[in-house]
Amino acid sequence: MCSGAAPDGAYKQYFDSMPCFLTVQDRNLRVIDANARFEEKFGDYRGRYCYQVYKQRPEKCEVCPVERTFRDGESHRTEELVKTLQGDDVWVIVYTTPIRNEHGDITSVMEMSTDITEIKLLHKHLRESQEKYRLLFEEVPCYISIQDRDLNIVAANRLHREAFGTAYGQKCYEVYKHRAKACSPCPVHETFADGQSRAHEEVVTAQDGSRMNVLVYTAPLRNVDGEVEHVIEMSTDITQIRELQDKLSSVGMLISTISHGIKGLLNGLDGGIYLLNSGLEKNDRARIDKGWDMTLRNVRRIRTLVMDILYYAKDREPEYEPISARQILEEVCGSLQERAQKLNISLSVDAKDTGESHADPQMIRSLLVNLIENAFDACRIDGAKPDHTVRVSLDEIDGAVRFTIADNGIGMDQETREKAFSLFFSSKGAGGTGLGLFIANKIAQAHGGSITLESVEDEGTTFVVELPRQQHPPID
């Protein structure tokens, strides 16, 4: 022992008073010395190997820090689960240090083990709490995303990922609305700006193309300094509620829209009855015929109007009869030629004879009028082109008649395309009711058919309607 070193008794006192488990082991991993704390917890160590004392196992550990220190002369650190004399499991953090002789050779290794069981238990409780809140986050029955200041989605729950195909790092407006730029106003940006929660309603599009009405709430997530680091956005699907409200609203809107039409029809009916009565009194055959024709015409119009109301308000089933799709298309286009000329639009028709089909003629007329007038409106509000055209064609494909309505008007972006058939959605602002394409789509579906659209913004739009030629209405 060098001069000034503590005597052996003092060394042993220091060794025993250390607040950890200390052992000294030889190359065979036999414990050759240990402090009192170790002996109290693990029992008599003399003549025994460390793995026998620490872990009550018959063979050495697969990864042994003491062996590694003997091998490379470096200190090593590991975490181990050991068993006390009373059978209690104790987590320890282990440090090993080589002990050398005067020649620098490693003669033994000191192993110091500190009890970290309480820390491990705290970590376990923390993990359990985190898992509980993670499970709550994952399974809560609404769509949740967490966004940074650049509107990148940094986390999302299971429903959000399943509905929108969320990829972390994507912009929220790309995921929700397939837009190329942020919405304005943006509630997430507003929450970042003032730290206040927001509530608003949106129409979003799922990855399968279905549209949803959602009620959106935003709330700030703050860091330890109280700064808004992220914003959580929670969206609840209220589509069914909105569909019910839209249904009620559509009835009211239709009643309001047709009120003047009803008044006109009643006046026309009164005029026809007056001519009929006066003709009978004067025995004026021409007056009688004119009054009768006027009365019948207005009765037919009233019947059509009532059936339209029933269809729009109660999803009226089609009244199938043999029709000529070509004849109906030519009639519709003929009735719209005057309006096309007033709008300076070239309306062309290419209708092939597809033979006899089964459909509701009034509903097919309504479908075609809505689509062609939508094409007119797309051209009317497009001020970028000197000339506008609407091309309408009819052909047959795989047992179905196919109407194609193409225009070179203003076109639609992706968000508008996805919402085109939604009730009361209009890209024409105050110039549209939002009913036309919705009604046309419902008529096509009622006939077992479909409407698809292709559109390029600022270039134009093409609607393709496919309707089965033969229908099999239910037998009463």
Secondary structure, DSSP 8 states (H G I E B T S, - for coil): --TT---HHHHHHHHHHSSSEEEEE-TT-BEEEE-HHHHHHH---TT-BHHHHHS--SS--SS-HHHHHHHH---EEEEEEEE-TTS-EEEEEEEEEEEE-TTS-EEEEEEEEEE-HHHHHHHHHHHHHHHHHHHHHHHSSSEEEEE-TT-BEEEE-HHHHHHH---TT-BHHHHHH--SS--SS-HHHHHHHH---EEEEEEEE-TTS-EEEEEEEEEEEE-TTS-EEEEEEEEEE-HHHHHHHHHHHHHHHHHHHHHHHHHHHHHHHHHHHHHHHHHHHHT-HHHHHHHHHHHHHHHHHHHHHHHHHHHHHH------EEEEHHHHHHHHHHHHHHHHHHTTEEEEEEE----EEEE-HHHHHHHHHHHHHHHHHHHHT--S-S-EEEEEEEEEETTEEEEEEEE-SS---HHHHHHTTSTT--TTGGG--S-HHHHHHHHHHHTT-EEEEEEETTTEEEEEEEEES-------
